Amino acid sequence: MRVPSEPRLPIVLAHGIARLDVLKQAVEAALKLPETELGDRLHYFKGIKSHLEANGFTARHSNVAFADRVDVRARQLRDQMNDILAETGAEKVHIIAHSMGGLDARHMIVDLDMADKVATLTTIGTPHLGTTLADFGIERGGKELIDALEPVIHLGGFEDLTTDACGMFNARAEAQEAANQVVYQTYASFEERKRVFLPLRPSGDFIKAREGENDGLVSVTSQRWKAELRGSGGITKRIAQFDFPVPADHLNEVGWWDPQEFSLARISHKLSAGSTQSDFRTSKPDCEVVSAGLDQVEALGCRVADSQA
């Protein structure tokens, strides 16, 4: 991975819904603890921020509501992004968003007039078209459960992941997204069932029967969004669509790998790139947690930085 030779725009890592590290994040926030290397290794974006920083990039984590409505999460992301801009003195940011984080960012850009402050939005595993899994859950009592739990915990974000909700947003947002100056790109992935994280296999089976290949939570079709945005007056904008560099499920996409699965994915990827067995022995152990996604991180970190205004 090359180190940038000049200052780059900051990169904001926007997390998805129901983040697994929420308790650790809450304790750190309550005690005002600084983020340590260990904390980064246990973060939602496992080891990715520290890896980017080690290679000369400025990177920051978002921290939005656990599972609240997308408009709430979008406002929180906007506020945090403005803080990052004030801190760094930059005029814009690059956003790398996983899962619902991509929808948060898109809503923020369109609904909160933030297009002029975002150079690029790269989404990984984002349900741009929604997911039939959310449809199923909401239709079978999920809405009532969300309402019942509202006094205790806000879970309305799951309603924003339905195909209807995403379809309505896509329809009203397309003209603005086509006309603004934000560069959009998507990364999509899937993995054969036997390698998918065990708790994600039932949901993956459900989605595959209805939408095809998926990462255990989001179909490849939904992750890819669409090839081109169309606006008024014949305006068009291409969305750059990429495949994730190795087979990956929804957790693998942000650095969470079973050790054996990681080794298989990493070896397969390196061999396909023409590496030799000696390359494995000389790899740095502390970078291995994200090395299966190095091409992705390098592409996101370097390509989006080079595309800045």
N, C-alpha and C positions, 0 to 999 in steps of 0.2 A: 504493500500500500504506500503510495507516495505521500510525502508530507507537503502541504501547501507552502508555496514560497512567498505568499503575500496574505494579508488579513482577509478572512472570509466572513461571510454572514454567519451569525449563530444558528445552530441547528436545535430545534425544539423536538424532543421525543414525546409524542402524545400517546398516552396509554389508552387501552380499551375499557370495556365495562367489566365490573366485578373483579377487579384486579386482586390476584392472590396474595400480594404483599401488603394489603391494606393495613393490617395490624401493625406491622413493622413501621410503615409510613406514619401511622397515627402516633405511635410512641415517639418516633424521632421528632415529629412536629410539636408534640406536647412538651417534650423536654428540650426542644431547640438544639438537637444534636446535629453536628455537621455530618455530611455524607462521607462515609469512610469507604475505603476500597472494599471492605467486606460488605458494606451496605449495598454497593453497586453490584457486587456478585450475587446478592440476594434480591436485587431489584426486579421489577416487572421486565424492564429491558436489561436482561442479565449481562452485565459486563460491557454493554455497548457504549454507554456514555464514556466510561474510562478509556475504552479502546479508541474512540474518536479523539478524545483529548490527548492521548498519548501520541497521536499522529497529527497534532497541530490544529485540530478543530475546536471551536467553542461549542459546547453542547450543554443543554439544560433539560431536565425532566419536567413534564407537566404534573399536576396533582389536582385532578378534578373529582367531582362527586363519584362515589362508588357505583351507583346505578340509577342516578336521577335522570330526568328527561334531558334530551339532547340540547334543548335550548338553554337549560341551566348549565350544563357542562360546557357549552359553547361560550357562555358569558364568563365562566371561570377561566377558560383557556385564553380568552381575549385579555382578561385582566393580567394573567400571568405573563402572557406574551408582551404586553405593554411594559411590564416591569423588566422583562429581559431586554427589551429595546432601550429602556432608560438606563439600565445597568451597563450595557455594552456600548451604547452610543450608535448602534447600527440603525439603519433606516428600515430594514426588512429582515425577515428570518426565513430559513428553510424549515419546513415541518416534515418530519418522518413520523407517520402515525400508524398505529397497529389497531386492527379490529374497529371497534366503535370510535376510536380516536380519530379515524379518518372522517367519519360523519360529523363528529364534533367540529373538526377543522373546517369542513365544507360549510356547515351551518354558520360558523363564525365568520367565514369569508363573505358569504352571501347576505346573511341577515344582520350582521353587526358592522358592516361597512369596513371590513379589514383587508380587502383585496390589495390595497396599496401598500400594506405592510407585510405581505407574504410573497416571497419570490417564487417558491416552489412548494407543492404539496405532493409528497410521495406516500402512498398508502400500501400497507402490507396486510393481507388477510382481512380487508375491510368489506363488510356486507353492503356494498353500494346499492344493490338491488333488493336488499333485505334478505331474509332467510325463512324458508318454510318451517323451520324448527320454531321460530318465534310465532309464526302464524298458528301452529299447532298448540303451543302453550297458551297463547292468549285466548284462542277459541274454546279451550277446554278448562276454563276456570281461572286462567292466569290473571285476567283483568280484575276479577273479584278479589283474588288473593292480593294483588298489588294494592287495590283500594283499601283492603282490610289492614294491611301492614303500614299504610301511609303514616299513621301517627308515630310509628316506631322507626321505620326505615323507608327511604324513597327508592322505589324500584321501577318507576315509570319509564326508565330508559329502555326496558325490554319491549315496551309497546312501540318504540321508535325504530325497532329492528324488523318489524313486520314488512312483508312485501308491499302492502298497501301504503304504509307510512313512507317507506323509501321511494315508492313510485310517485307519490304525490310531491315529495320534496324534489325529486329529479325533474319532474315536469315544470315546476315553478322556478327552479334554479338554473336550468340549462342555459337560458339566454344570457343571464348574468355571468355564468361560468365561461361561456363561449367568448364573451366580450372583454372580460377582465384580463390583466396581464400575468396572472398566476400560471405557472407551468405545472400541469398535472401529470403524474405518472403512477402506475399501479404495479404491484408485485403480487402474483397469485401462486398458490402452491397446493399440492395434494400429496398423499403418501399411501402406499399400499396398506391395507387394513391391519395386517399383522404387526406393523411397526408403529401404528398410531397409538398414542397414550391410551391405556386401557379404558379410563372413564369416558373418553371421547368416541369410543367405537360405536356405542348404540346411537348416538346422535349422528355420527358419520354415516351409519347404515340408513338411518331415516332420511337424511338429506340426499344420499346417493340415489335412493329409489325415486326421488322426486325432482332432483336438480342435477344429478350426475356427480362427477368427481368433486371432492371437497377436502378441507383440512381437518375435518372432525366437527366443525361448527359453521363454516361458510363455504358455499360452493365456489368452484373456480370461476364460473360464469359471473357470479355476484362480485367476486374479488376483482375481476377485470373491468367492471363497470361498463364502458362502451368505448368504441374506437374513436368516435368523433362527436364533439359537441356542436350544436347548431343554434345560432342566434338570429335575431332579426336582421333584415337587410342582407341576408346571405352570408353572414359571418360564420366561420367555422374554426374549430380548434381541435387539433389531434391530441388524444390522450395516449401517451407512450405506455404501452402494455408490455410487461416483462414477466417471465417465469422466475420463480425463486430458484436460486442456483443449485439447490439440492432438494430431494423429496423431503417434505416437512409437514408436520401437523400444526395446529394453531399455536401451540406452546413452543414448538421448535423455532417458529418464525422470529421469536424474540429471545432466543438463546437458551431456552430450557430444553435440555436433551437428556435422555437416559444414556448413561455412559456407553453401553454397548451399541445402542442405536446411533449415537454421535459418531463413534468410531467407524461404523459401516458407512454412514453418510459421507463422512469426511474422506475416507479412503476412496470411495467411489468417485467423489467429486475430484479429488486430486489426480487419480489415475486418468480420468476423462480429460483432464487438463494437461496430461503428459508428464506428471510428476513421477518421481521414483521413490522407492521405499526409504531412501536416505532423507528425503524431505520430511518424512514423518518423524524421524529421530531428531532432526534439528529444529522442530517446531518448539516454540516457547510454551510451556505448560500453562502459564497464567493467561495466555490468549486463546487457549483451546475452546473455552466455553462459547466463543463467538466465531471461531475460525471457520466453522461450516458455513457461516454467513458472511465471510470476509468479502467475497465478490460483491454481495449485495451492499454491505456497508461501504465498500470502496466506491461502488457505483453511485450510491446515494451521496456519500460525503464529497466525492470528487466531481461527479458530473453535475450535481445540483449547484455546487459552489461555482463551477465554471460557467453556469448559465445565468448567474446573477446579473442584474442590470448594472 
